[in-house]
Amino acid sequence: MNALLKDARYALRQLRRSPGFTLTALLTLALGLGATAAVYSVVQSVLLEPLPYPDADRLVGLAFTFPHEGPNAEQTGAAAEFVRDHTDAFASVAVMDDGSAAVNLSVAGGRAEQVSSLHVSNGYFRTLGVMPAMGRTFSVDEDRPNGPRVAILSHGLWQRALNGDPNIVGRTVRINQDTFTVVGIMPASFIVSAESAPGVMGTPDLWTPLQLSPKDPGYSGDNYQMIGRLRPDLSLAQAQQQLSALQSAFYAQFPNYRNWTDESAAKTLHEFRAWKLQDVVVANARRSLIAVLGAVVAVLLVACLNLAGLMMARSMRRARELSLRTALGATRTRLVRLIAVEGLLLALAGGALGIVVARVTTGFLLKASPLPIPRLHGEPAFWLLSAVVLVLAVLSALVFAILPGCFALGSRSREARLNGPTLGETISHARISRMLVVAQVAMAVVLVSTASILLGTFLRLHALPSGVEQKQLSVFQVTLKGDRYASTQRTGQFVSTVLEELRHIPGVDRVAAVNGLPLDRGLNQGGNPADRRDLRQTVEFRAITPGYFVTMGMHLIAGRDITDADRAGSDRVVVIGASAARKWWPGRSPIGESVQLGGPVRWRIVGVVPDVQMHSLVEAQGIEIYGPMAQLSDESTAVLNGWFPTTFAIRTAAHVNLAASVQNAVEKADPEIPIARFTTMQDVIDSTIQAPRFFSMISAGFSTFALVLTIIGIFGLLSYQVTQRTREIGVRMALGASRRWVLGSYLRRGMVLTISGVALGLIVSTLLRPIVQDLLADAGIDTIAQKFVVNGVSATAIAVCAVVAATLAASWLPALRAASIEPMQALRTE
C-alpha cells in the first residue's frame, strides 16, 4: 500500500509538471466518455429495460397494417372491434385514440385549464395490469356509445388541480364545459406514456371512456391504437395464427377496405399483425438511437486514439527515466505499476468530469430530442451514469497508458540507455504513431461528412417557403369541444367576439381564425369536381373566417376572398389552392365551378390562392380547399371542434406584447375557455423541422469534437517529432538545408498522414451512407423530400476541405518551429 501511495504521489507530481498534457487528456476523457455514457444510458433505458407492468412480456401491440410496415399498433375502429369480437387469443384487449387530445378542465367553478386527455376502452387498465390507487376503472356500460360521462384522473392532476382531495371519487369536474364524474385516481407510479398508449409521448392528465361506435368520425380510418395481453397458455406465434385466420372474414364483412392498397407492392392489402408491445414502443426510436450511439462511439474511438498518441509520446519521452529506474534495480512489474497508477489517476479525474458531462448531456437528449423517446422509467439513474463513465474511463486510461508504457519498456531498451543520445524515434514507434493519426483523420472525415449532409439538409429545409408570410404573425389556439360548441351558431359567436376584441388591440393590423393552421393538422376528406366523380381524392379542408388570406400573407390568384356575406343560408362557396385548379381544371379558370366535399352538397368556387405547405415543408402539394366557418353544418362544426383546435392568427405592425390583451379577449367571449399554444408562426414552422435540426446539431457537435481531437493528435505527433529530432534538424541545416525545406518537410509529413486518413475515411463514409439515409427518414425526410438532401459528393467535398484545412493548421506550428531552429543551439541540446 505504501508503494502505491508513493507511486500516486510521484504520478501527481509528474502530471503537475505537464499541465498541457494533463489538461488535454482530462478534457479528452471527459467529453468522449461523458457523451458516450449519456447516449448509452438512454439507449439502455429505452431499448433494454422491460416495460414496467406485471408480466410485461405478455403484452402485445395489435395492428391492421401493410405487411412491410414495422411494429405498430395502428387500428381502424372496425378492425379493432372485429379482432375484439372474433378471437380468444387474449386475456384482455384495449383500444384507444392514437394520441392524447387537449381538453378544458375546470373544478368547482374555477378558471379552466387545458390538460391532456386520452380516450380508452374499459379494458385498458386491466390489460396493462395497473389498477387505480383510489376508485375503480371504467365499466362496460360506461364504455358504450352515449354511456355515462366519467373520468379517471392521473395522480399529478389530482394533486395539482384538486389539491389531493381524498374524497374526490364520486364528485364531478367540468371537462369541455360538460359534467363528468370522477371514478378513479391512478397511482403516482403510473406516469408512463408510450408503452401504455403507443403514439402518446406525454403522460395524459386524465382518461375518459372511448365509447367506440361506427357513428364516430374517424371510425373507418386508422385513428386508433390497440394492445392486448396474451392468454397464459398461448404464444405470440399462436396468437398471430389466429389473427391471420380472421382476414378473409374481415374483408368479406368490410369489402371497402380492399381499396386500402399499397400501389408500390402490387396492391398489397392490410393484414392483422401482433408484435411484442416493447417492440412497438421503441420501433420509431430504435434505429435513431442506435445510429446516435454509433456516432458517439466513433467519437469515443477518436478520443481513445488521441489519448493513445499522447500516452505513446509521453512514454517515449520517459524512456530515459525508465532506463534509469531499471539500472537502479526496478523490475518491469514495478515500472508498469508506476505507469498504471498515472493512468488510473487520469481515469478517475477524467471520469469525474465525464459524469458531469454525462448528466448534462442526458438531460439535453431527453428534453431536446424530437425523437419519440418513451420515458419508460424517467431519466436514467445517476448511479448508472456514474458506473458507466467510471468503468469506461478506467478501461480506456489503463489500456492506453499501460500498452504505450510496455511498448516503451520493450522497444527502447537498447536505444534509450542511461546516457545514450536521443537522436529520434524508433521505426516501430513512428509507425504506430502515424497509424493512430491516420485513424483519427479517417474517423473525422466520416463524422464531418455525415454532419455536412444533416446540417446542410436542415439549412435547406429552413430556407424553404411555407406559403405564408410569417413575419409579425402570432397565433394562439383554443379548444371548443363539448355540447356547448357543437353548433355552428354558438361557435361563430365565440369566434366573432374574440376577433372583434383583437381588432381593437393597438398595433394589430389583421386578425382571422381557422380550423387547421398550415403545417398543423387539418381535416382530410374526400373531394372532387361536382361533375367528375372519377377525380375524387383526399383533400385538405380548412374552415376560415373572412380576412384569413390577407392575414396570413396569401394573395389571391383569381376570383375573390371569403366575405361576411358568405353566411349561413347563402350559396355555399369555397376558395381552392392553385394545385387543385391545375389538376381539376387544367388550362382554364375554375371560378364558378363546383366541388363536392364528403357528401353530395355542392360548393361553388369563388377564388384561387397559392398553395401552402399543409403538413410539412417538404410534402408534395395536395388539394387544398377553404370554406367559410359560418356555412358549415352543425355536424361538420362538431367534428372540426372535436378533432382540431380553433386557431386565431394576428398580424401586427411591429412587435407588440399581446398576451394580456389576448387573454382578455378570450375571457370576454367565454371565461371557461383557456388559451393554449400562444406562439409565433415562425415557431410553428421551426417545429416541423426540429428532427433534422436535432440530428444536425448532434452530428455537428460530434464532428467538431472529432476534428479538434484530430488537430490535437497531429499537432502533438509533429511537435514530438520536432523535439526528438532537434539535433538532426540542426545538423541538416548546418550542412546547407534551408529553412523553407525544413518547413515544407514537416508540412508534407502532416499532409501525407491527412491524405491517407482521408482516403480511408471516404471508403468508410460510402459504406455508412445507408445509415445516414435512415437518420433522414427518422427526421421526416422521406423519398418525396430527398431532393432537399445535400448530395453525398458535396458533403464529402466539404468534409475533405474541412479536415485538410484543420490538419494543415495543426501541422503549421510544429513545422514553423522546426524551421526556426538555430543550428548551433540545436547541436548543443544533447
WOBELDA-V71997 format. One record per residue. N is the residue number from 1. RES is the residue in one letter. PSI is psi as a letter, one per 20 degrees, with the letter a starting at -180 (999 if undefined). OMEGA is omega in whole degrees, 0 to 359 (none if undefined). Layout:
N/RES/PSI/OMEGA
N/RES/PSI/OMEGA
This chain:
1/M/g/179
2/N/h/180
3/A/h/179
4/L/g/179
5/L/h/177
6/K/g/178
7/D/g/180
8/A/g/179
9/R/g/179
10/Y/g/180
11/A/h/177
12/L/g/178
13/R/g/180
14/Q/g/180
15/L/h/178
16/R/h/180
17/R/i/180
18/S/m/185
19/P/h/180
20/G/g/178
21/F/g/184
22/T/g/181
23/L/g/180
24/T/g/181
25/A/g/181
26/L/g/180
27/L/h/178
28/T/g/178
29/L/g/185
30/A/g/183
31/L/g/181
32/G/g/182
33/L/h/181
34/G/g/179
35/A/g/180
36/T/g/181
37/A/h/180
38/A/g/180
39/V/g/180
40/Y/g/182
41/S/h/177
42/V/g/178
43/V/g/181
44/Q/g/182
45/S/h/182
46/V/g/189
47/L/h/189
48/L/h/181
49/E/p/177
50/P/q/178
51/L/q/186
52/P/l/180
53/Y/q/175
54/P/p/179
55/D/l/185
56/A/h/181
57/D/i/178
58/R/i/180
59/L/p/182
60/V/q/171
61/G/p/184
62/L/p/187
63/A/q/168
64/F/n/196
65/T/r/175
66/F/q/183
67/P/h/184
68/H/i/181
69/E/q/178
70/G/a/181
71/P/p/177
72/N/r/181
73/A/k/184
74/E/p/181
75/Q/q/165
76/T/r/178
77/G/g/181
78/A/g/181
79/A/g/180
80/A/g/179
81/E/h/180
82/F/g/178
83/V/g/181
84/R/h/186
85/D/i/190
86/H/j/177
87/T/q/177
88/D/k/182
89/A/i/187
90/F/p/177
91/A/h/175
92/S/q/178
93/V/r/179
94/A/q/177
95/V/q/180
96/M/r/172
97/D/q/182
98/D/j/177
99/G/q/177
100/S/q/181
101/A/q/177
102/A/p/176
103/V/r/180
104/N/p/182
105/L/p/173
106/S/q/184
107/V/p/174
108/A/l/176
109/G/j/179
110/G/r/180
111/R/p/181
112/A/q/173
113/E/q/179
114/Q/p/180
115/V/r/180
116/S/q/183
117/S/q/178
118/L/p/174
119/H/p/181
120/V/q/177
121/S/r/186
122/N/i/179
123/G/j/187
124/Y/g/184
125/F/h/178
126/R/h/179
127/T/g/180
128/L/h/182
129/G/k/180
130/V/p/181
131/M/q/178
132/P/q/175
133/A/h/176
134/M/q/177
135/G/b/188
136/R/r/175
137/T/a/181
138/F/q/176
139/S/r/178
140/V/g/181
141/D/h/181
142/E/h/181
143/D/j/178
144/R/q/178
145/P/p/181
146/N/k/177
147/G/r/181
148/P/q/179
149/R/o/181
150/V/r/181
151/A/q/171
152/I/p/185
153/L/q/172
154/S/q/179
155/H/h/180
156/G/g/179
157/L/h/178
158/W/g/180
159/Q/g/187
160/R/g/187
161/A/h/183
162/L/j/176
163/N/k/177
164/G/k/181
165/D/o/183
166/P/i/182
167/N/k/186
168/I/h/181
169/V/p/182
170/G/i/177
171/R/r/186
172/T/q/171
173/V/r/179
174/R/p/178
175/I/o/185
176/N/k/176
177/Q/j/172
178/D/q/184
179/T/p/178
180/F/q/177
181/T/p/178
182/V/p/182
183/V/i/181
184/G/q/175
185/I/p/181
186/M/q/179
187/P/q/181
188/A/h/181
189/S/i/182
190/F/m/182
191/I/j/182
192/V/r/184
193/S/f/191
194/A/h/183
195/E/i/177
196/S/i/178
197/A/n/183
198/P/p/181
199/G/i/178
200/V/o/187
201/M/i/178
202/G/p/182
203/T/p/179
204/P/q/176
205/D/h/179
206/L/r/180
207/W/p/176
208/T/q/182
209/P/q/181
210/L/g/180
211/Q/l/185
212/L/p/181
213/S/q/175
214/P/i/179
215/K/i/181
216/D/p/171
217/P/p/180
218/G/j/182
219/Y/h/183
220/S/i/180
221/G/r/181
222/D/m/184
223/N/j/185
224/Y/r/174
225/Q/q/182
226/M/p/175
227/I/q/180
228/G/r/174
229/R/o/181
230/L/q/171
231/R/q/183
232/P/h/185
233/D/j/186
234/L/p/177
235/S/r/178
236/L/h/179
237/A/g/178
238/Q/h/177
239/A/h/178
240/Q/h/177
241/Q/g/178
242/Q/g/180
243/L/g/180
244/S/h/181
245/A/i/182
246/L/i/191
247/Q/g/181
248/S/g/180
249/A/h/180
250/F/g/181
251/Y/h/176
252/A/h/181
253/Q/h/182
254/F/m/185
255/P/h/181
256/N/h/179
257/Y/i/174
258/R/i/176
259/N/i/178
260/W/n/183
261/T/q/175
262/D/o/184
263/E/h/182
264/S/i/182
265/A/l/176
266/A/l/177
267/K/l/179
268/T/q/179
269/L/r/173
270/H/q/177
271/E/q/172
272/F/p/182
273/R/q/176
274/A/p/176
275/W/q/170
276/K/p/184
277/L/h/178
278/Q/h/179
279/D/h/178
280/V/g/183
281/V/g/187
282/V/j/186
283/A/g/184
284/N/i/181
285/A/i/188
286/R/g/186
287/R/g/181
288/S/g/181
289/L/g/179
290/I/h/179
291/A/g/178
292/V/h/177
293/L/g/177
294/G/g/179
295/A/g/182
296/V/h/174
297/V/h/176
298/A/g/177
299/V/g/177
300/L/h/178
301/L/g/176
302/V/g/179
303/A/g/180
304/C/g/177
305/L/g/179
306/N/g/179
307/L/h/178
308/A/g/178
309/G/g/179
310/L/g/181
311/M/h/178
312/M/g/180
313/A/h/180
314/R/g/180
315/S/g/180
316/M/h/176
317/R/h/181
318/R/j/184
319/A/g/181
320/R/h/177
321/E/g/180
322/L/h/178
323/S/h/178
324/L/g/179
325/R/h/179
326/T/g/180
327/A/h/180
328/L/j/173
329/G/j/180
330/A/p/178
331/T/r/177
332/R/g/179
333/T/g/180
334/R/h/180
335/L/g/178
336/V/h/179
337/R/h/178
338/L/g/179
339/I/g/181
340/A/h/179
341/V/g/177
342/E/g/177
343/G/h/179
344/L/g/177
345/L/g/176
346/L/g/181
347/A/g/181
348/L/g/179
349/A/g/178
350/G/h/178
351/G/h/178
352/A/g/176
353/L/h/179
354/G/h/178
355/I/g/177
356/V/g/179
357/V/g/181
358/A/g/180
359/R/g/181
360/V/g/183
361/T/h/179
362/T/g/178
363/G/h/179
364/F/g/182
365/L/g/184
366/L/h/184
367/K/h/186
368/A/i/186
369/S/p/173
370/P/i/179
371/L/q/177
372/P/m/180
373/I/o/179
374/P/p/178
375/R/m/187
376/L/g/185
377/H/k/185
378/G/a/178
379/E/q/179
380/P/q/184
381/A/q/181
382/F/h/181
383/W/h/179
384/L/g/178
385/L/g/182
386/S/g/182
387/A/g/181
388/V/g/182
389/V/g/184
390/L/g/179
391/V/g/179
392/L/h/181
393/A/g/181
394/V/g/180
395/L/g/183
396/S/g/184
397/A/g/181
398/L/g/181
399/V/g/184
400/F/j/170
401/A/g/184
402/I/g/183
403/L/g/176
404/P/h/179
405/G/g/177
406/C/h/179
407/F/g/179
408/A/g/181
409/L/h/182
410/G/g/189
411/S/h/184
412/R/j/186
413/S/h/181
414/R/g/187
415/E/h/188
416/A/m/179
417/R/r/188
418/L/g/181
419/N/k/180
420/G/q/181
421/P/q/175
422/T/n/185
423/L/i/181
424/G/b/179
425/E/q/180
426/T/r/180
427/I/g/182
428/S/g/178
429/H/g/179
430/A/g/181
431/R/g/180
432/I/g/179
433/S/g/180
434/R/h/179
435/M/h/179
436/L/g/181
437/V/g/178
438/V/g/179
439/A/g/178
440/Q/g/179
441/V/g/180
442/A/g/179
443/M/h/178
444/A/g/178
445/V/g/180
446/V/g/183
447/L/g/181
448/V/h/179
449/S/h/177
450/T/g/179
451/A/h/180
452/S/g/179
453/I/g/184
454/L/g/181
455/L/g/178
456/G/h/178
457/T/g/178
458/F/g/180
459/L/h/177
460/R/g/179
461/L/g/182
462/H/h/182
463/A/i/182
464/L/q/177
465/P/q/179
466/S/i/183
467/G/i/177
468/V/r/177
469/E/o/189
470/Q/i/181
471/K/p/179
472/Q/k/180
473/L/o/178
474/S/q/179
475/V/q/170
476/F/q/186
477/Q/q/172
478/V/q/179
479/T/o/182
480/L/m/181
481/K/r/177
482/G/r/184
483/D/h/185
484/R/h/182
485/Y/k/177
486/A/i/180
487/S/q/179
488/T/h/182
489/Q/g/182
490/R/h/177
491/T/g/180
492/G/h/178
493/Q/g/179
494/F/g/182
495/V/g/181
496/S/g/180
497/T/g/180
498/V/g/181
499/L/g/181
500/E/g/178
501/E/h/180
502/L/h/181
503/R/h/184
504/H/j/178
505/I/p/180
506/P/p/179
507/G/i/180
508/V/p/180
509/D/g/186
510/R/q/174
511/V/q/177
512/A/r/179
513/A/q/182
514/V/q/169
515/N/n/180
516/G/n/180
517/L/q/172
518/P/q/183
519/L/j/176
520/D/a/180
521/R/q/176
522/G/r/184
523/L/p/174
524/N/p/175
525/Q/r/180
526/G/q/179
527/G/q/181
528/N/q/171
529/P/q/186
530/A/h/182
531/D/j/181
532/R/m/179
533/R/h/182
534/D/i/179
535/L/j/183
536/R/p/177
537/Q/r/179
538/T/p/180
539/V/q/176
540/E/o/180
541/F/p/177
542/R/p/174
543/A/p/187
544/I/r/173
545/T/r/177
546/P/q/180
547/G/j/183
548/Y/g/186
549/F/g/181
550/V/h/177
551/T/g/181
552/M/i/181
553/G/k/178
554/M/p/184
555/H/p/180
556/L/p/174
557/I/h/181
558/A/q/175
559/G/b/184
560/R/r/179
561/D/r/169
562/I/p/182
563/T/r/178
564/D/i/179
565/A/i/180
566/D/m/184
567/R/r/179
568/A/p/180
569/G/h/178
570/S/r/179
571/D/p/180
572/R/p/184
573/V/q/176
574/V/q/169
575/V/p/184
576/I/r/177
577/G/r/183
578/A/h/180
579/S/h/178
580/A/g/180
581/A/g/181
582/R/h/185
583/K/g/186
584/W/h/180
585/W/m/183
586/P/p/175
587/G/j/179
588/R/r/182
589/S/p/177
590/P/i/182
591/I/p/181
592/G/i/176
593/E/r/181
594/S/q/176
595/V/q/174
596/Q/p/182
597/L/o/178
598/G/f/183
599/G/a/184
600/P/i/183
601/V/p/180
602/R/p/178
603/W/p/183
604/R/p/181
605/I/p/180
606/V/i/182
607/G/r/177
608/V/p/180
609/V/r/177
610/P/q/176
611/D/q/171
612/V/q/178
613/Q/o/187
614/M/h/183
615/H/g/180
616/S/r/182
617/L/i/187
618/V/j/183
619/E/q/171
620/A/q/182
621/Q/p/178
622/G/a/179
623/I/o/181
624/E/p/181
625/I/p/181
626/Y/p/178
627/G/q/181
628/P/p/174
629/M/h/186
630/A/i/183
631/Q/j/178
632/L/q/172
633/S/r/178
634/D/h/180
635/E/g/179
636/S/h/178
637/T/g/179
638/A/h/178
639/V/g/181
640/L/g/180
641/N/h/180
642/G/h/184
643/W/h/189
644/F/q/172
645/P/q/172
646/T/p/185
647/T/p/175
648/F/p/179
649/A/p/182
650/I/o/175
651/R/p/184
652/T/q/179
653/A/h/179
654/A/a/180
655/H/p/182
656/V/p/175
657/N/o/188
658/L/i/192
659/A/g/184
660/A/g/182
661/S/h/179
662/V/g/179
663/Q/g/179
664/N/h/181
665/A/g/181
666/V/g/180
667/E/h/179
668/K/h/179
669/A/g/179
670/D/o/183
671/P/i/180
672/E/j/180
673/I/o/177
674/P/q/179
675/I/p/177
676/A/q/173
677/R/l/174
678/F/o/187
679/T/a/177
680/T/q/178
681/M/h/178
682/Q/h/177
683/D/h/177
684/V/g/179
685/I/g/182
686/D/h/182
687/S/h/181
688/T/i/180
689/I/k/182
690/Q/h/178
691/A/g/174
692/P/h/179
693/R/g/181
694/F/g/180
695/F/h/182
696/S/h/179
697/M/g/179
698/I/g/182
699/S/h/177
700/A/g/178
701/G/g/179
702/F/g/184
703/S/h/178
704/T/g/178
705/F/g/179
706/A/h/180
707/L/g/178
708/V/g/179
709/L/h/178
710/T/g/177
711/I/g/179
712/I/g/181
713/G/g/180
714/I/g/178
715/F/g/180
716/G/g/181
717/L/g/182
718/L/h/177
719/S/g/178
720/Y/g/180
721/Q/h/178
722/V/g/180
723/T/g/182
724/Q/h/187
725/R/k/181
726/T/g/182
727/R/g/179
728/E/g/180
729/I/g/178
730/G/g/179
731/V/g/181
732/R/g/181
733/M/h/177
734/A/h/179
735/L/j/173
736/G/i/179
737/A/p/181
738/S/q/177
739/R/h/178
740/R/h/180
741/W/g/179
742/V/g/179
743/L/g/180
744/G/h/181
745/S/g/182
746/Y/h/174
747/L/g/179
748/R/h/178
749/R/g/178
750/G/g/183
751/M/h/176
752/V/g/176
753/L/g/181
754/T/g/182
755/I/g/178
756/S/g/180
757/G/h/179
758/V/g/180
759/A/g/179
760/L/g/180
761/G/h/179
762/L/h/178
763/I/g/180
764/V/g/180
765/S/g/179
766/T/g/181
767/L/h/183
768/L/j/182
769/R/h/176
770/P/h/179
771/I/h/177
772/V/g/177
773/Q/h/177
774/D/g/178
775/L/g/179
776/L/h/178
777/A/g/178
778/D/h/178
779/A/j/178
780/G/j/180
781/I/n/183
782/D/a/184
783/T/h/180
784/I/h/186
785/A/j/183
786/Q/h/180
787/K/i/179
788/F/i/181
789/V/p/178
790/V/p/180
791/N/q/181
792/G/h/179
793/V/g/178
794/S/g/179
795/A/h/179
796/T/g/178
797/A/g/178
798/I/g/181
799/A/g/181
800/V/g/180
801/C/g/181
802/A/g/182
803/V/g/180
804/V/g/179
805/A/g/181
806/A/g/181
807/T/h/176
808/L/g/178
809/A/h/180
810/A/h/181
811/S/h/189
812/W/g/184
813/L/g/176
814/P/h/179
815/A/g/179
816/L/h/178
817/R/g/179
818/A/g/182
819/A/i/182
820/S/j/180
821/I/p/176
822/E/p/185
823/P/g/184
824/M/h/179
825/Q/h/180
826/A/h/182
827/L/i/179
828/R/i/187
829/T/h/180
830/E/999/none
